């Protein structure tokens, strides 16, 4: 028997999620400049965003504990905005970051049908 947190769908919003390398993020946002996109990031980025981007920054200081505490609520808020997609950058691959990346990958797999 599986616990709900072990199921892929437990983490998945209805809005498709795409995990994007941070170096590719700004070019992808520019390509999507006329679409309603959600952006889920762990810490602030230094780039102006267009008005069609709905931003959820999980921690102003890059604190993994704060990111983990804010993750699901931020994902639910983005899902409620009638967006065509949510772009998310991966978390640092250490400690809680690994767990967050697992949740993010599960959510992305469910919304893309993988």
N, C-alpha and C positions, 0 to 999 in steps of 0.2 A: 504494500500500500504506500502510495506517495503522499507526502505532505503538500499542501497547496503551493508553497514556495518552491517546490521542485518542478512544478509544471511550467512549461514555457509560457502559457497563456496568462499565468498569474501576474506577470509583469507588463503585459502588452496593452498599450493604449489602442484606440481605433485608428489613430493617425499613423501612417507609415513612418518608421524611424530609419534613418540612415546614419551609420557611424562614419565620421569623416576625419581623416588625419588633420591635425591642427594646421599643418602647412598648406593644406588644400582648402581650408575653410573659407578664407576671404575670396578666392577666385570662384568657388561654388556659390557663395552668396551673391556675388556680382552677376553670375549667370542666371540666378533666380530672382533678379531684381524686381520683376513685375508679379511675382507670386507671393502668396501669404505663407511664409515659412516660420517655423518655430526653431529656436536655437537653444539647446541645452548644453551649457558649458560648466566646467568645474570652478573656474576662476575667471576674472575679467580679461577681456581682450582689448588691445589697443587699436581699435579700428572703428571708424564711424559706420553705423548700420543704417540701412534705409528704413523708412517708416513702415514697410510691410513686414519687418522682422519682429517677432514676438520673442523677447529674450528672457531666459531663466538662467541666472548665474547662481550656482549653488553655494559658493563661498567667496566673499570679497578678498579673503586672505589666502585662499588655496588650502584650507584646512580640511583634511579628509573626513574627520569626524563630522564637521559641519556639512560637508557635501553629502555624506550618508544620511544625515538627519533630514536634509531637504529634498533628497532625490525623488521619492515617490509623489510627494505633494506637487513638486515642480512639474513632473511628468503629467500628472492629472490636470494641472492648470493649463499646460500647453495643449493637451488633448481636448480641452473644452473650448478652444478658440477657433474651431472650424478652419484649420490649416490644411494645406495640401501635403505637407511633410514636416517632420521634425528632424533637423540635423543635430547630431550630438558628437562631441569630441570624446575620445576615450580618456579614462582617468589614469593617473600614474600607476604603473604596474607593481604596486607594493601594498602590503597591508590591506586596509579597507578598500583601496583602489581596485584590487583584484576582485573583491566581492562586488563592487559597483560595476566593474566591467562585465562580470558574469550576468548581472541583472540587466544591464544595457544590451548585451548580446542576445539574451533571451527575448527581450522586448522587440528588438530589431528583427530577429528571426521570425517571430510570430507575425509581425506586420508585413513582412516581405514574403511570407509563405515558405520559408526555408525549413 
